[in-house]
């Protein structure tokens, strides 16, 4: 799943550590999500939406399945 976490974090002038603290996760979790190596749980996705005042759909973009 693609996401706009890094762009939003930079736009809001937050470090990975600051964002991690706001979400009660590790900095490594933020790194993994930004790189697309880890998809957050639904509760964590809602926390991201709350921090950035956006809907989940505006932050996380599902990749289209190939047929």
Protein Blocks (a to p, Z undefined) as FASTA:
>chain_A
ZZfklmmmmmnopafklmmmmnopafklmmmmmnopaccdfklmmmmmmmnopafklmpc
cddddZZ
